[in-house]
Amino acid sequence: MTGVSLEGQVAVVTGAARGVGELLARKLSARGAKVALVGLEPDALKQVAERLHGDSAHWYADVTDHEAMARVAEEVKERFGKVDIVVANAGVATGGPFVDSDPVAWRRVIEVNLIGSAVTARAFLPVLMESRGYLLQIASLAAITPAPMMTAYCASKSGVEAYAHSLRGEVGYRGVRVGVAYLSWTDTDMVRGADQDDVMRELRQRLPWPSNKTYPLGPAVDRIVAGIERRSSHVYGQWWLRGMQGVRGYLPAVVGTVGQREMRRFATRLEGIRTGLVGAGGAADEEARATHRD
């Protein structure tokens, strides 16, 4: 499919305060899109909005809150007149052995990454049907292959991949295209936060090439922008991820065998791994929930 000009298009990006969301908002804006930023860090969102090239606005909202996201969808349409593109990007992560995991943090990964993506789609699908627009779900290499010490993240990203593929068949006849974007380890606060733990960092470095590298953010986001322009069903932030689709059926057995060996190697060092949400985005999520409880 040939690319669609983003000039004058209205794009919503969740998790837009940092990382993939922040750079994606800037690149969409540079191509002429009007951008609605959604996230939990109002000051950071304001700063991102002020750096954008064209018309933009920002909204504070928890993507797991249906009422809040429905309000955002109404206000974005009122502000811009339409919505053409929605990128469900908001996400958090936690790592470490499942048996020792923090059950609250583990559940929150599922809530934000999977439930939050569904809440986002539920809120914006009516306006996307009006514009015959495009919903892009940010998934991960974690959707293609399981990995020890990442049970919540793998479950959530496998879930959003399956959910988005199911949704594509439901809404295509209404003119809405649905895409899934896959990213490997990319230089974001989330990945840097995970790498602060020595065991998690070393385990990742022992993965087979090319999955053991951290990839620069810019080229990955450029690929996402190109996918948005083409309204692609599948978008790959790194070139080699496309090839993983053909072998994914074999990966659970391989990972199960190799993973046991690696876990045995690191068994004496597993105690003390941080089990909460990682990175600045995880800290922002925890702070927002603590404030809400107060």
N, C-alpha and C positions, 0 to 999 in steps of 0.2 A: 504494500500500500504506500502510495506517495505521501509525503509529509504535508500536514495541515499547518498553515501559518498561525503562529500564536499571537499575532498582532490583534489586540482588542479582545482576546479570549480572557475569561475570568477563571482563575485557578485557585483552588483551596488546597493548602498544604497543612496537614497536622504535624505536630512535633516540629514546628518550624523555628524554634528558638536557637537551635544549634545543629551541627552535624549535617547529615544528608538533607534534612528539611530546610535548614537555613541556606545552604548553598543552592539547592534546587530552586528556592524562592528567588534568589538573586539571578540565576540563569534564566528562569522563566520571565522575570521582569525585564531582563536585558533583551529578550526577544519580543517585547511588546505586550506581554500579558499583564493583566491587572491581577494582583495577588492578595488573597485573604489568608492571613497567618493565624494559626490556631495552636495554642499550647498552654502550659502551666506557668510560664515565666514572663509576666507582663512587661517587666523592664527590658528583658532581653528581646522580646518580640517587638517592642517599640523601637529599640535600636536597629533591629533588622529592617523594620519597615522604613525607617528614616534613610537607610542606605540603598533602598530600591530605586530603580530608574523612573518608574511610572506610578500610576495610581495604586495605592495599597491601603490596607487597614488590618488591624489585628484584634483577636478575640481571646480572652482568657476562658478556657474551658477544659474540663476533664473529659477525655473522649469516652470514658466509660459511663458518663452521665447522660442518659437519653434526653432528659428534659433540657439540659444545657446545650447539647448538640443540636436539638431541634430548634432551639432559640437561635443558635448561631446560624443555622441554615436559613432561617427566615430573615435574619438581619443581613446576612451576606447578599441574599437576593435583593433585599430592599436597598442596600447600599450600592450594588453594582448593576442591578437589573436582571441578572441571569447568573448561572454557573455552568461553565463548560467542562471543567476538569476538576476532579477531586483526587488528591493523592493521600491515601491512608498510610502515613509514614510513622506516626507516633509509636514508640516502642521502648521497652525497658528490658533489662537482662539481669540474670543472676547465675552464679556458677557454684560448683562444688558438688560433693557426693549427695545424692538424693536422700539417703538415709539420715544425713545430718542437716538437711536443708531447713531453712527458716520457712515454716508453712505459710506464713503471711506473705513473705516476699515471693515464694514460689507461686502462690495463687495470684498475686498481683501481676506477675509476668503474663499469665494467661488472660487476666482481666484486661490489661492494657492492650496487649498485642493482638489477641483474638476477639474478645468481646468488644473492645474499643473500636476495632476495625469494622465490626458488624454494626455497632451503634452509629459510626460515622456514615456508613453506606445507607443505613435506614433513614438517617436524617436528610441526606442529600439526594437520594435516588429520585424523589419526585421532581426536583428542579433539573436533574440530569436528564430525565425523560422529556422534559419540556425543551431542552436544548439539544437533545440527541447527543449527549456528551460522553465523557470517558472517565471511568473510575480505574485508578491504578493502585493496586495493593502492593506495598513493599513487603516482600518475603525475604528469603535468605538461602544461602547454601545449606543452612540448618533444616530447610524444608526438603531438600534433596537427599541428604544423608544424615543419619543420627550420629550423635557424638556423646561419649561419656562425659559426665560433669556438666552437661547442658540440658538436662531433662526438660525443664520448664520452657526454655527458649526453643528447643527443637519441637516440642509439642505445640507451642503457640504458632510457630512459623509453618509447620506442617498443616496445622489447622487453617490458617488464613489462606494457604495455597489451595487446599481442597474447597474451602468456602468460596473463594473467588472463582474457581473453575466451575463450581455448581451455579453460582450466580450468573456467570456469563451466559449459560444456556437459558436462564429465566428471563433476562432483560434484553437480550439481543434483538428480539423482534420489536421491542419498544424503542429501538434506536440507540441504546446505550451499549457502548463497548467496554469490556472489562479486561484489564491486563494484570499480570503478576510480574513483579520485578525481583530478580535474584541478585544478591550481593554476597561476595565472599568477605573475608576480613578486610575491612576498609578503615582508613585512618580517621576515626571519630572518637569522641569522648567515651563512648560506650566501650569500644575496643581497648582504648588506652586504660580505662578503668579496670577492665578484666585483666590486663597485662600487669597491673600493679601487684597481683598475687604471683609469686614465683612459680608455684606449681602449675597454675593455669597457663602462664606464659610459656613454660618449658614444654608442657604437653602440646601446646599449639605448634611450637617450633619443631616438634618431632613428627608432625603430620607429614604425609607425602607431598612433594612438590606437585602442583603449584598452590596447594591449599595451606601451606605453612607460611605464606608471606602475608604481610599487611600491605594493602594496595592504596595508592593515593586517592583522595576523595574526588578531586576534580574530574579525571577521566571517567570515573564511575558515574558521576552525576551527569556528565555530558551524554553518556549512553542512555541514561534515564530520560533526559530531555528529548533525545532523538526518538526514543520509544513513544513518548507522549505525542510528539509531532506526527508519528505514524499510526497512533492509536493501536499499538501493538498488543497482541495477546500475551506475549512473553518478551521480557526485557532482561538483558544480562549485563550487569554492571562490570563484569570482567569477561573477556572473550572466551575463556575456557569453560565457563559454566554451562554453555550450551551443550558441550560434549558430555557433561555429566548426566544429562537427561537420558542418554542412551544406555548408561551402565547402572542407573540408580537401583535397579532391581537386585543387583549383586551386592550392593554396598552394606546392607545390614549384617550380612553374614561376615563380611570382611571386617567391618568395624567391631563386631562382637568378638571375633578372635583376637584382633590386634589390640582392641581396647582392654581386654582382660590382661594381656601381657603388660600394657603400659600402666594399668592401675596397680598391678602387683609391684611394678618397679617403683611406683611413687607411694606405696601403701603407708610407709612410715612417716610420710610428710603431709598426709592429708588432714591431720588434725590442725585446727586453727585457720583453715581457709575461710575467708569472709563469705558469709552466706546471704548477705543482704543485696539490694539492688546496686549495680555497679555504675561508676561514672557520674559526671555532673548531672546528666538527665535523671539518673536514678535518685540522686540526692534531691533534686527539684521535686520529683514525684513524692518522695517521702515527706518533704517539707510541706507540700501542698496538702497532703492528706492529714498531717498533724495539725495544720492550721484549721482545716475544715472540722476536725474533731473538737478543737478548742471552741 
